[in-house]
Amino acid sequence: METTINTPDILIYVHPELSADDRTKIENDVAKRAGVISAHFDHHKHPHALTVLYKLDAISEQEILASVRKYDPSASLVGL
């Protein structure tokens, strides 16, 4: 029997003027959360868009968004 792991992607936009240092902090903070597989900004094409791959049964979109909002209270969940 094959086990399927539900690992959706979400996209979170932060303010375009958020510093590179804060974006790095966001990546590190989100990536270390239980259930998050990866979190990264495309620093060249879309530096304000954070892509997060996570395990749906381990963490919610809202928990991930709350981690980002510690650095940018106006961050918004876009989805994928």
N, CA, C and O atoms as a Maestro MAE file, in Angstrom:
{
 s_m_m2io_version
 :::
 2.0.0
}

f_m_ct {
 s_m_title
 :::
 protein
 m_atom[320] {
  # First column is atom index #
  i_m_mmod_type
  r_m_x_coord
  r_m_y_coord
  r_m_z_coord
  i_m_residue_number
  s_m_chain_name
  s_m_pdb_residue_name
  s_m_pdb_atom_name
  i_m_atomic_number
  :::
  1 25 0.846 -1.189 0.000 1 A "MET " " N  " 7
  2 3 0.000 0.000 0.000 1 A "MET " " CA " 6
  3 2 0.888 1.248 0.000 1 A "MET " " C  " 6
  4 15 1.804 1.365 0.813 1 A "MET " " O  " 8
  5 25 0.614 2.158 -0.899 2 A "GLU " " N  " 7
  6 3 1.407 3.372 -1.027 2 A "GLU " " CA " 6
  7 2 0.877 4.446 -0.085 2 A "GLU " " C  " 6
  8 15 -0.332 4.654 0.013 2 A "GLU " " O  " 8
  9 25 1.783 5.122 0.604 3 A "THR " " N  " 7
  10 3 1.417 6.210 1.488 3 A "THR " " CA " 6
  11 2 1.625 7.533 0.760 3 A "THR " " C  " 6
  12 15 2.697 7.781 0.208 3 A "THR " " O  " 8
  13 25 0.623 8.361 0.758 4 A "THR " " N  " 7
  14 3 0.714 9.669 0.126 4 A "THR " " CA " 6
  15 2 0.877 10.727 1.202 4 A "THR " " C  " 6
  16 15 0.116 10.769 2.168 4 A "THR " " O  " 8
  17 25 1.869 11.577 1.028 5 A "ILE " " N  " 7
  18 3 2.085 12.686 1.946 5 A "ILE " " CA " 6
  19 2 1.597 13.946 1.245 5 A "ILE " " C  " 6
  20 15 2.024 14.252 0.132 5 A "ILE " " O  " 8
  21 25 0.713 14.663 1.895 6 A "ASN " " N  " 7
  22 3 0.156 15.874 1.312 6 A "ASN " " CA " 6
  23 2 1.093 17.038 1.630 6 A "ASN " " C  " 6
  24 15 1.177 17.482 2.775 6 A "ASN " " O  " 8
  25 25 1.798 17.530 0.600 7 A "THR " " N  " 7
  26 3 2.764 18.610 0.787 7 A "THR " " CA " 6
  27 2 2.482 19.750 -0.188 7 A "THR " " C  " 6
  28 15 3.110 19.835 -1.244 7 A "THR " " O  " 8
  29 25 1.553 20.614 0.159 8 A "PRO " " N  " 7
  30 3 1.238 21.736 -0.726 8 A "PRO " " CA " 6
  31 2 2.289 22.847 -0.627 8 A "PRO " " C  " 6
  32 15 3.079 22.892 0.317 8 A "PRO " " O  " 8
  33 25 2.281 23.721 -1.598 9 A "ASP " " N  " 7
  34 3 3.080 24.950 -1.578 9 A "ASP " " CA " 6
  35 2 2.140 26.104 -1.280 9 A "ASP " " C  " 6
  36 15 0.977 26.096 -1.682 9 A "ASP " " O  " 8
  37 25 2.658 27.094 -0.572 10 A "ILE " " N  " 7
  38 3 1.936 28.354 -0.444 10 A "ILE " " CA " 6
  39 2 2.903 29.477 -0.793 10 A "ILE " " C  " 6
  40 15 4.121 29.305 -0.745 10 A "ILE " " O  " 8
  41 25 2.352 30.605 -1.136 11 A "LEU " " N  " 7
  42 3 3.121 31.785 -1.472 11 A "LEU " " CA " 6
  43 2 2.670 32.894 -0.538 11 A "LEU " " C  " 6
  44 15 1.476 33.156 -0.392 11 A "LEU " " O  " 8
  45 25 3.639 33.541 0.090 12 A "ILE " " N  " 7
  46 3 3.350 34.649 1.002 12 A "ILE " " CA " 6
  47 2 4.112 35.867 0.505 12 A "ILE " " C  " 6
  48 15 5.326 35.820 0.305 12 A "ILE " " O  " 8
  49 25 3.381 36.958 0.310 13 A "TYR " " N  " 7
  50 3 4.009 38.212 -0.099 13 A "TYR " " CA " 6
  51 2 4.342 39.053 1.126 13 A "TYR " " C  " 6
  52 15 3.541 39.185 2.050 13 A "TYR " " O  " 8
  53 25 5.545 39.619 1.108 14 A "VAL " " N  " 7
  54 3 5.953 40.571 2.134 14 A "VAL " " CA " 6
  55 2 6.146 41.917 1.457 14 A "VAL " " C  " 6
  56 15 6.153 42.001 0.229 14 A "VAL " " O  " 8
  57 25 6.302 42.956 2.238 15 A "HIS " " N  " 7
  58 3 6.493 44.289 1.692 15 A "HIS " " CA " 6
  59 2 7.755 44.299 0.831 15 A "HIS " " C  " 6
  60 15 8.790 43.789 1.258 15 A "HIS " " O  " 8
  61 25 7.691 44.867 -0.367 16 A "PRO " " N  " 7
  62 3 8.843 44.874 -1.274 16 A "PRO " " CA " 6
  63 2 10.087 45.546 -0.689 16 A "PRO " " C  " 6
  64 15 11.206 45.248 -1.107 16 A "PRO " " O  " 8
  65 25 9.897 46.439 0.264 17 A "GLU " " N  " 7
  66 3 11.041 47.139 0.842 17 A "GLU " " CA " 6
  67 2 11.575 46.472 2.108 17 A "GLU " " C  " 6
  68 15 12.451 47.029 2.771 17 A "GLU " " O  " 8
  69 25 11.063 45.288 2.456 18 A "LEU " " N  " 7
  70 3 11.585 44.558 3.605 18 A "LEU " " CA " 6
  71 2 13.055 44.245 3.337 18 A "LEU " " C  " 6
  72 15 13.412 43.820 2.238 18 A "LEU " " O  " 8
  73 25 13.895 44.452 4.330 19 A "SER " " N  " 7
  74 3 15.336 44.289 4.136 19 A "SER " " CA " 6
  75 2 15.718 42.845 3.821 19 A "SER " " C  " 6
  76 15 15.009 41.906 4.182 19 A "SER " " O  " 8
  77 25 16.844 42.690 3.147 20 A "ALA " " N  " 7
  78 3 17.366 41.354 2.840 20 A "ALA " " CA " 6
  79 2 17.635 40.592 4.126 20 A "ALA " " C  " 6
  80 15 17.437 39.378 4.181 20 A "ALA " " O  " 8
  81 25 18.082 41.288 5.157 21 A "ASP " " N  " 7
  82 3 18.338 40.658 6.451 21 A "ASP " " CA " 6
  83 2 17.052 40.094 7.044 21 A "ASP " " C  " 6
  84 15 17.041 38.971 7.548 21 A "ASP " " O  " 8
  85 25 15.973 40.864 6.986 22 A "ASP " " N  " 7
  86 3 14.686 40.385 7.499 22 A "ASP " " CA " 6
  87 2 14.152 39.223 6.660 22 A "ASP " " C  " 6
  88 15 13.558 38.294 7.207 22 A "ASP " " O  " 8
  89 25 14.351 39.262 5.357 23 A "ARG " " N  " 7
  90 3 13.913 38.138 4.513 23 A "ARG " " CA " 6
  91 2 14.669 36.866 4.873 23 A "ARG " " C  " 6
  92 15 14.086 35.782 4.895 23 A "ARG " " O  " 8
  93 25 15.963 36.993 5.155 24 A "THR " " N  " 7
  94 3 16.755 35.831 5.583 24 A "THR " " CA " 6
  95 2 16.246 35.309 6.918 24 A "THR " " C  " 6
  96 15 16.149 34.098 7.117 24 A "THR " " O  " 8
  97 25 15.922 36.213 7.831 25 A "LYS " " N  " 7
  98 3 15.382 35.803 9.132 25 A "LYS " " CA " 6
  99 2 14.052 35.059 8.953 25 A "LYS " " C  " 6
  100 15 13.795 34.060 9.625 25 A "LYS " " O  " 8
  101 25 13.221 35.555 8.048 26 A "ILE " " N  " 7
  102 3 11.939 34.896 7.777 26 A "ILE " " CA " 6
  103 2 12.176 33.490 7.235 26 A "ILE " " C  " 6
  104 15 11.578 32.527 7.715 26 A "ILE " " O  " 8
  105 25 13.044 33.373 6.241 27 A "GLU " " N  " 7
  106 3 13.346 32.048 5.680 27 A "GLU " " CA " 6
  107 2 13.788 31.080 6.777 27 A "GLU " " C  " 6
  108 15 13.296 29.955 6.856 27 A "GLU " " O  " 8
  109 25 14.716 31.524 7.618 28 A "ASN " " N  " 7
  110 3 15.239 30.660 8.677 28 A "ASN " " CA " 6
  111 2 14.176 30.316 9.703 28 A "ASN " " C  " 6
  112 15 14.077 29.167 10.134 28 A "ASN " " O  " 8
  113 25 13.379 31.301 10.100 29 A "ASP " " N  " 7
  114 3 12.337 31.086 11.115 29 A "ASP " " CA " 6
  115 2 11.280 30.105 10.606 29 A "ASP " " C  " 6
  116 15 10.904 29.166 11.307 29 A "ASP " " O  " 8
  117 25 10.811 30.329 9.393 30 A "VAL " " N  " 7
  118 3 9.774 29.464 8.834 30 A "VAL " " CA " 6
  119 2 10.330 28.060 8.572 30 A "VAL " " C  " 6
  120 15 9.663 27.066 8.859 30 A "VAL " " O  " 8
  121 25 11.543 27.976 8.030 31 A "ALA " " N  " 7
  122 3 12.131 26.678 7.682 31 A "ALA " " CA " 6
  123 2 12.321 25.773 8.899 31 A "ALA " " C  " 6
  124 15 12.272 24.550 8.768 31 A "ALA " " O  " 8
  125 25 12.536 26.351 10.070 32 A "LYS " " N  " 7
  126 3 12.773 25.520 11.257 32 A "LYS " " CA " 6
  127 2 11.476 25.067 11.940 32 A "LYS " " C  " 6
  128 15 11.525 24.303 12.904 32 A "LYS " " O  " 8
  129 25 10.336 25.521 11.458 33 A "ARG " " N  " 7
  130 3 9.054 25.113 12.034 33 A "ARG " " CA " 6
  131 2 8.769 23.651 11.720 33 A "ARG " " C  " 6
  132 15 8.999 23.193 10.601 33 A "ARG " " O  " 8
  133 25 8.273 22.931 12.699 34 A "ALA " " N  " 7
  134 3 7.905 21.528 12.481 34 A "ALA " " CA " 6
  135 2 6.860 21.459 11.381 34 A "ALA " " C  " 6
  136 15 5.863 22.181 11.415 34 A "ALA " " O  " 8
  137 25 7.087 20.600 10.416 35 A "GLY " " N  " 7
  138 3 6.150 20.422 9.312 35 A "GLY " " CA " 6
  139 2 6.516 21.188 8.061 35 A "GLY " " C  " 6
  140 15 5.944 20.940 7.000 35 A "GLY " " O  " 8
  141 25 7.463 22.121 8.159 36 A "VAL " " N  " 7
  142 3 7.898 22.873 6.979 36 A "VAL " " CA " 6
  143 2 9.050 22.121 6.330 36 A "VAL " " C  " 6
  144 15 10.030 21.772 6.989 36 A "VAL " " O  " 8
  145 25 8.924 21.878 5.050 37 A "ILE " " N  " 7
  146 3 9.955 21.169 4.296 37 A "ILE " " CA " 6
  147 2 10.977 22.155 3.743 37 A "ILE " " C  " 6
  148 15 12.181 21.907 3.812 37 A "ILE " " O  " 8
  149 25 10.502 23.273 3.195 38 A "SER " " N  " 7
  150 3 11.406 24.310 2.697 38 A "SER " " CA " 6
  151 2 10.691 25.651 2.687 38 A "SER " " C  " 6
  152 15 9.467 25.732 2.584 38 A "SER " " O  " 8
  153 25 11.497 26.700 2.797 39 A "ALA " " N  " 7
  154 3 10.984 28.074 2.739 39 A "ALA " " CA " 6
  155 2 12.071 28.929 2.092 39 A "ALA " " C  " 6
  156 15 13.208 28.964 2.562 39 A "ALA " " O  " 8
  157 25 11.711 29.613 1.015 40 A "HIS " " N  " 7
  158 3 12.719 30.435 0.355 40 A "HIS " " CA " 6
  159 2 12.103 31.564 -0.471 40 A "HIS " " C  " 6
  160 15 11.007 31.448 -1.020 40 A "HIS " " O  " 8
  161 25 12.853 32.648 -0.531 41 A "PHE " " N  " 7
  162 3 12.541 33.752 -1.421 41 A "PHE " " CA " 6
  163 2 13.356 33.556 -2.692 41 A "PHE " " C  " 6
  164 15 14.463 33.020 -2.646 41 A "PHE " " O  " 8
  165 25 12.817 33.986 -3.814 42 A "ASP " " N  " 7
  166 3 13.595 34.059 -5.044 42 A "ASP " " CA " 6
  167 2 14.208 35.458 -5.025 42 A "ASP " " C  " 6
  168 15 13.589 36.425 -5.468 42 A "ASP " " O  " 8
  169 25 15.422 35.551 -4.509 43 A "HIS " " N  " 7
  170 3 16.040 36.857 -4.263 43 A "HIS " " CA " 6
  171 2 16.290 37.674 -5.526 43 A "HIS " " C  " 6
  172 15 16.516 38.881 -5.438 43 A "HIS " " O  " 8
  173 25 16.254 37.044 -6.692 44 A "HIS " " N  " 7
  174 3 16.540 37.771 -7.925 44 A "HIS " " CA " 6
  175 2 15.285 38.197 -8.681 44 A "HIS " " C  " 6
  176 15 15.175 39.347 -9.107 44 A "HIS " " O  " 8
  177 25 14.341 37.276 -8.847 45 A "LYS " " N  " 7
  178 3 13.146 37.594 -9.640 45 A "LYS " " CA " 6
  179 2 12.021 38.206 -8.813 45 A "LYS " " C  " 6
  180 15 11.417 39.197 -9.222 45 A "LYS " " O  " 8
  181 25 11.738 37.617 -7.642 46 A "HIS " " N  " 7
  182 3 10.608 38.055 -6.819 46 A "HIS " " CA " 6
  183 2 11.023 38.092 -5.347 46 A "HIS " " C  " 6
  184 15 10.615 37.228 -4.571 46 A "HIS " " O  " 8
  185 25 11.824 39.074 -4.956 47 A "PRO " " N  " 7
  186 3 12.367 39.086 -3.589 47 A "PRO " " CA " 6
  187 2 11.310 39.274 -2.506 47 A "PRO " " C  " 6
  188 15 11.605 39.096 -1.324 47 A "PRO " " O  " 8
  189 25 10.100 39.626 -2.882 48 A "HIS " " N  " 7
  190 3 9.033 39.833 -1.898 48 A "HIS " " CA " 6
  191 2 8.101 38.623 -1.775 48 A "HIS " " C  " 6
  192 15 7.117 38.682 -1.038 48 A "HIS " " O  " 8
  193 25 8.397 37.520 -2.491 49 A "ALA " " N  " 7
  194 3 7.510 36.358 -2.498 49 A "ALA " " CA " 6
  195 2 8.206 35.153 -1.856 49 A "ALA " " C  " 6
  196 15 9.211 34.658 -2.365 49 A "ALA " " O  " 8
  197 25 7.660 34.696 -0.745 50 A "LEU " " N  " 7
  198 3 8.182 33.537 -0.023 50 A "LEU " " CA " 6
  199 2 7.384 32.304 -0.431 50 A "LEU " " C  " 6
  200 15 6.159 32.281 -0.308 50 A "LEU " " O  " 8
  201 25 8.081 31.284 -0.914 51 A "THR " " N  " 7
  202 3 7.447 30.014 -1.251 51 A "THR " " CA " 6
  203 2 7.740 29.033 -0.136 51 A "THR " " C  " 6
  204 15 8.889 28.864 0.270 51 A "THR " " O  " 8
  205 25 6.692 28.386 0.358 52 A "VAL " " N  " 7
  206 3 6.838 27.437 1.457 52 A "VAL " " CA " 6
  207 2 6.219 26.105 1.050 52 A "VAL " " C  " 6
  208 15 5.066 26.049 0.624 52 A "VAL " " O  " 8
  209 25 6.990 25.045 1.183 53 A "LEU " " N  " 7
  210 3 6.523 23.676 0.988 53 A "LEU " " CA " 6
  211 2 6.385 23.082 2.385 53 A "LEU " " C  " 6
  212 15 7.325 23.132 3.178 53 A "LEU " " O  " 8
  213 25 5.220 22.523 2.689 54 A "TYR " " N  " 7
  214 3 4.976 22.045 4.052 54 A "TYR " " CA " 6
  215 2 4.085 20.818 4.067 54 A "TYR " " C  " 6
  216 15 3.448 20.472 3.072 54 A "TYR " " O  " 8
  217 25 4.059 20.173 5.215 55 A "LYS " " N  " 7
  218 3 3.210 19.001 5.403 55 A "LYS " " CA " 6
  219 2 1.878 19.476 5.981 55 A "LYS " " C  " 6
  220 15 1.820 20.005 7.091 55 A "LYS " " O  " 8
  221 25 0.831 19.279 5.220 56 A "LEU " " N  " 7
  222 3 -0.502 19.763 5.579 56 A "LEU " " CA " 6
  223 2 -0.987 19.222 6.916 56 A "LEU " " C  " 6
  224 15 -1.701 19.912 7.644 56 A "LEU " " O  " 8
  225 25 -0.608 18.005 7.242 57 A "ASP " " N  " 7
  226 3 -1.078 17.410 8.492 57 A "ASP " " CA " 6
  227 2 -0.229 17.817 9.700 57 A "ASP " " C  " 6
  228 15 -0.529 17.418 10.825 57 A "ASP " " O  " 8
  229 25 0.835 18.615 9.476 58 A "ALA " " N  " 7
  230 3 1.727 18.985 10.569 58 A "ALA " " CA " 6
  231 2 1.677 20.467 10.946 58 A "ALA " " C  " 6
  232 15 1.972 20.824 12.086 58 A "ALA " " O  " 8
  233 25 1.308 21.325 10.002 59 A "ILE " " N  " 7
  234 3 1.281 22.769 10.259 59 A "ILE " " CA " 6
  235 2 0.270 23.408 9.306 59 A "ILE " " C  " 6
  236 15 0.064 22.923 8.193 59 A "ILE " " O  " 8
  237 25 -0.352 24.487 9.745 60 A "SER " " N  " 7
  238 3 -1.359 25.147 8.903 60 A "SER " " CA " 6
  239 2 -0.771 26.372 8.201 60 A "SER " " C  " 6
  240 15 0.261 26.911 8.602 60 A "SER " " O  " 8
  241 25 -1.458 26.787 7.150 61 A "GLU " " N  " 7
  242 3 -1.076 28.010 6.440 61 A "GLU " " CA " 6
  243 2 -1.058 29.194 7.399 61 A "GLU " " C  " 6
  244 15 -0.166 30.039 7.334 61 A "GLU " " O  " 8
  245 25 -2.037 29.252 8.281 62 A "GLN " " N  " 7
  246 3 -2.137 30.372 9.208 62 A "GLN " " CA " 6
  247 2 -0.976 30.396 10.205 62 A "GLN " " C  " 6
  248 15 -0.522 31.472 10.596 62 A "GLN " " O  " 8
  249 25 -0.497 29.235 10.616 63 A "GLU " " N  " 7
  250 3 0.669 29.191 11.509 63 A "GLU " " CA " 6
  251 2 1.919 29.689 10.788 63 A "GLU " " C  " 6
  252 15 2.743 30.398 11.365 63 A "GLU " " O  " 8
  253 25 2.045 29.311 9.527 64 A "ILE " " N  " 7
  254 3 3.189 29.781 8.735 64 A "ILE " " CA " 6
  255 2 3.104 31.290 8.544 64 A "ILE " " C  " 6
  256 15 4.091 32.003 8.726 64 A "ILE " " O  " 8
  257 25 1.924 31.771 8.178 65 A "LEU " " N  " 7
  258 3 1.724 33.208 7.988 65 A "LEU " " CA " 6
  259 2 2.021 33.977 9.271 65 A "LEU " " C  " 6
  260 15 2.600 35.062 9.214 65 A "LEU " " O  " 8
  261 25 1.639 33.442 10.415 66 A "ALA " " N  " 7
  262 3 1.914 34.104 11.700 66 A "ALA " " CA " 6
  263 2 3.418 34.248 11.932 66 A "ALA " " C  " 6
  264 15 3.862 35.259 12.477 66 A "ALA " " O  " 8
  265 25 4.205 33.254 11.527 67 A "SER " " N  " 7
  266 3 5.664 33.340 11.655 67 A "SER " " CA " 6
  267 2 6.216 34.483 10.813 67 A "SER " " C  " 6
  268 15 7.108 35.208 11.253 67 A "SER " " O  " 8
  269 25 5.688 34.642 9.608 68 A "VAL " " N  " 7
  270 3 6.143 35.705 8.715 68 A "VAL " " CA " 6
  271 2 5.716 37.072 9.250 68 A "VAL " " C  " 6
  272 15 6.469 38.040 9.146 68 A "VAL " " O  " 8
  273 25 4.533 37.155 9.812 69 A "ARG " " N  " 7
  274 3 4.014 38.442 10.299 69 A "ARG " " CA " 6
  275 2 4.762 38.974 11.513 69 A "ARG " " C  " 6
  276 15 4.561 40.129 11.890 69 A "ARG " " O  " 8
  277 25 5.607 38.178 12.130 70 A "LYS " " N  " 7
  278 3 6.473 38.694 13.188 70 A "LYS " " CA " 6
  279 2 7.438 39.717 12.610 70 A "LYS " " C  " 6
  280 15 7.890 40.614 13.322 70 A "LYS " " O  " 8
  281 25 7.756 39.593 11.338 71 A "TYR " " N  " 7
  282 3 8.701 40.487 10.670 71 A "TYR " " CA " 6
  283 2 8.013 41.511 9.782 71 A "TYR " " C  " 6
  284 15 8.528 42.609 9.570 71 A "TYR " " O  " 8
  285 25 6.850 41.146 9.266 72 A "ASP " " N  " 7
  286 3 6.079 42.043 8.399 72 A "ASP " " CA " 6
  287 2 4.594 41.834 8.688 72 A "ASP " " C  " 6
  288 15 3.971 40.932 8.129 72 A "ASP " " O  " 8
  289 25 4.025 42.674 9.568 73 A "PRO " " N  " 7
  290 3 2.614 42.507 9.953 73 A "PRO " " CA " 6
  291 2 1.633 42.559 8.789 73 A "PRO " " C  " 6
  292 15 0.502 42.089 8.918 73 A "PRO " " O  " 8
  293 25 2.042 43.120 7.659 74 A "SER " " N  " 7
  294 3 1.128 43.215 6.516 74 A "SER " " CA " 6
  295 2 1.333 42.079 5.511 74 A "SER " " C  " 6
  296 15 0.746 42.109 4.430 74 A "SER " " O  " 8
  297 25 2.147 41.089 5.843 75 A "ALA " " N  " 7
  298 3 2.350 39.958 4.933 75 A "ALA " " CA " 6
  299 2 1.020 39.314 4.597 75 A "ALA " " C  " 6
  300 15 0.119 39.237 5.432 75 A "ALA " " O  " 8
  301 25 0.912 38.849 3.353 76 A "SER " " N  " 7
  302 3 -0.371 38.256 2.934 76 A "SER " " CA " 6
  303 2 -0.153 36.912 2.259 76 A "SER " " C  " 6
  304 15 0.818 36.704 1.532 76 A "SER " " O  " 8
  305 25 -1.083 36.013 2.521 77 A "LEU " " N  " 7
  306 3 -1.074 34.674 1.960 77 A "LEU " " CA " 6
  307 2 -1.703 34.721 0.580 77 A "LEU " " C  " 6
  308 15 -2.832 35.185 0.423 77 A "LEU " " O  " 8
  309 25 -0.978 34.242 -0.417 78 A "VAL " " N  " 7
  310 3 -1.472 34.263 -1.782 78 A "VAL " " CA " 6
  311 2 -1.915 32.878 -2.203 78 A "VAL " " C  " 6
  312 15 -2.924 32.741 -2.894 78 A "VAL " " O  " 8
  313 25 -1.196 31.859 -1.808 79 A "GLY " " N  " 7
  314 3 -1.514 30.497 -2.206 79 A "GLY " " CA " 6
  315 2 -0.813 30.150 -3.507 79 A "GLY " " C  " 6
  316 15 -0.145 30.993 -4.107 79 A "GLY " " O  " 8
  317 25 -0.966 28.909 -3.938 80 A "LEU " " N  " 7
  318 3 -0.391 28.464 -5.210 80 A "LEU " " CA " 6
  319 2 -1.343 27.522 -5.886 80 A "LEU " " C  " 6
  320 15 -1.052 27.027 -6.975 80 A "LEU " " O  " 8
  :::
 }
 m_bond[319] {
  # First column is bond index #
  i_m_from
  i_m_to
  i_m_order
  :::
  1 1 2 1
  2 2 3 1
  3 3 4 2
  4 3 5 1
  5 5 6 1
  6 6 7 1
  7 7 8 2
  8 7 9 1
  9 9 10 1
  10 10 11 1
  11 11 12 2
  12 11 13 1
  13 13 14 1
  14 14 15 1
  15 15 16 2
  16 15 17 1
  17 17 18 1
  18 18 19 1
  19 19 20 2
  20 19 21 1
  21 21 22 1
  22 22 23 1
  23 23 24 2
  24 23 25 1
  25 25 26 1
  26 26 27 1
  27 27 28 2
  28 27 29 1
  29 29 30 1
  30 30 31 1
  31 31 32 2
  32 31 33 1
  33 33 34 1
  34 34 35 1
  35 35 36 2
  36 35 37 1
  37 37 38 1
  38 38 39 1
  39 39 40 2
  40 39 41 1
  41 41 42 1
  42 42 43 1
  43 43 44 2
  44 43 45 1
  45 45 46 1
  46 46 47 1
  47 47 48 2
  48 47 49 1
  49 49 50 1
  50 50 51 1
  51 51 52 2
  52 51 53 1
  53 53 54 1
  54 54 55 1
  55 55 56 2
  56 55 57 1
  57 57 58 1
  58 58 59 1
  59 59 60 2
  60 59 61 1
  61 61 62 1
  62 62 63 1
  63 63 64 2
  64 63 65 1
  65 65 66 1
  66 66 67 1
  67 67 68 2
  68 67 69 1
  69 69 70 1
  70 70 71 1
  71 71 72 2
  72 71 73 1
  73 73 74 1
  74 74 75 1
  75 75 76 2
  76 75 77 1
  77 77 78 1
  78 78 79 1
  79 79 80 2
  80 79 81 1
  81 81 82 1
  82 82 83 1
  83 83 84 2
  84 83 85 1
  85 85 86 1
  86 86 87 1
  87 87 88 2
  88 87 89 1
  89 89 90 1
  90 90 91 1
  91 91 92 2
  92 91 93 1
  93 93 94 1
  94 94 95 1
  95 95 96 2
  96 95 97 1
  97 97 98 1
  98 98 99 1
  99 99 100 2
  100 99 101 1
  101 101 102 1
  102 102 103 1
  103 103 104 2
  104 103 105 1
  105 105 106 1
  106 106 107 1
  107 107 108 2
  108 107 109 1
  109 109 110 1
  110 110 111 1
  111 111 112 2
  112 111 113 1
  113 113 114 1
  114 114 115 1
  115 115 116 2
  116 115 117 1
  117 117 118 1
  118 118 119 1
  119 119 120 2
  120 119 121 1
  121 121 122 1
  122 122 123 1
  123 123 124 2
  124 123 125 1
  125 125 126 1
  126 126 127 1
  127 127 128 2
  128 127 129 1
  129 129 130 1
  130 130 131 1
  131 131 132 2
  132 131 133 1
  133 133 134 1
  134 134 135 1
  135 135 136 2
  136 135 137 1
  137 137 138 1
  138 138 139 1
  139 139 140 2
  140 139 141 1
  141 141 142 1
  142 142 143 1
  143 143 144 2
  144 143 145 1
  145 145 146 1
  146 146 147 1
  147 147 148 2
  148 147 149 1
  149 149 150 1
  150 150 151 1
  151 151 152 2
  152 151 153 1
  153 153 154 1
  154 154 155 1
  155 155 156 2
  156 155 157 1
  157 157 158 1
  158 158 159 1
  159 159 160 2
  160 159 161 1
  161 161 162 1
  162 162 163 1
  163 163 164 2
  164 163 165 1
  165 165 166 1
  166 166 167 1
  167 167 168 2
  168 167 169 1
  169 169 170 1
  170 170 171 1
  171 171 172 2
  172 171 173 1
  173 173 174 1
  174 174 175 1
  175 175 176 2
  176 175 177 1
  177 177 178 1
  178 178 179 1
  179 179 180 2
  180 179 181 1
  181 181 182 1
  182 182 183 1
  183 183 184 2
  184 183 185 1
  185 185 186 1
  186 186 187 1
  187 187 188 2
  188 187 189 1
  189 189 190 1
  190 190 191 1
  191 191 192 2
  192 191 193 1
  193 193 194 1
  194 194 195 1
  195 195 196 2
  196 195 197 1
  197 197 198 1
  198 198 199 1
  199 199 200 2
  200 199 201 1
  201 201 202 1
  202 202 203 1
  203 203 204 2
  204 203 205 1
  205 205 206 1
  206 206 207 1
  207 207 208 2
  208 207 209 1
  209 209 210 1
  210 210 211 1
  211 211 212 2
  212 211 213 1
  213 213 214 1
  214 214 215 1
  215 215 216 2
  216 215 217 1
  217 217 218 1
  218 218 219 1
  219 219 220 2
  220 219 221 1
  221 221 222 1
  222 222 223 1
  223 223 224 2
  224 223 225 1
  225 225 226 1
  226 226 227 1
  227 227 228 2
  228 227 229 1
  229 229 230 1
  230 230 231 1
  231 231 232 2
  232 231 233 1
  233 233 234 1
  234 234 235 1
  235 235 236 2
  236 235 237 1
  237 237 238 1
  238 238 239 1
  239 239 240 2
  240 239 241 1
  241 241 242 1
  242 242 243 1
  243 243 244 2
  244 243 245 1
  245 245 246 1
  246 246 247 1
  247 247 248 2
  248 247 249 1
  249 249 250 1
  250 250 251 1
  251 251 252 2
  252 251 253 1
  253 253 254 1
  254 254 255 1
  255 255 256 2
  256 255 257 1
  257 257 258 1
  258 258 259 1
  259 259 260 2
  260 259 261 1
  261 261 262 1
  262 262 263 1
  263 263 264 2
  264 263 265 1
  265 265 266 1
  266 266 267 1
  267 267 268 2
  268 267 269 1
  269 269 270 1
  270 270 271 1
  271 271 272 2
  272 271 273 1
  273 273 274 1
  274 274 275 1
  275 275 276 2
  276 275 277 1
  277 277 278 1
  278 278 279 1
  279 279 280 2
  280 279 281 1
  281 281 282 1
  282 282 283 1
  283 283 284 2
  284 283 285 1
  285 285 286 1
  286 286 287 1
  287 287 288 2
  288 287 289 1
  289 289 290 1
  290 290 291 1
  291 291 292 2
  292 291 293 1
  293 293 294 1
  294 294 295 1
  295 295 296 2
  296 295 297 1
  297 297 298 1
  298 298 299 1
  299 299 300 2
  300 299 301 1
  301 301 302 1
  302 302 303 1
  303 303 304 2
  304 303 305 1
  305 305 306 1
  306 306 307 1
  307 307 308 2
  308 307 309 1
  309 309 310 1
  310 310 311 1
  311 311 312 2
  312 311 313 1
  313 313 314 1
  314 314 315 1
  315 315 316 2
  316 315 317 1
  317 317 318 1
  318 318 319 1
  319 319 320 2
  :::
 }
}
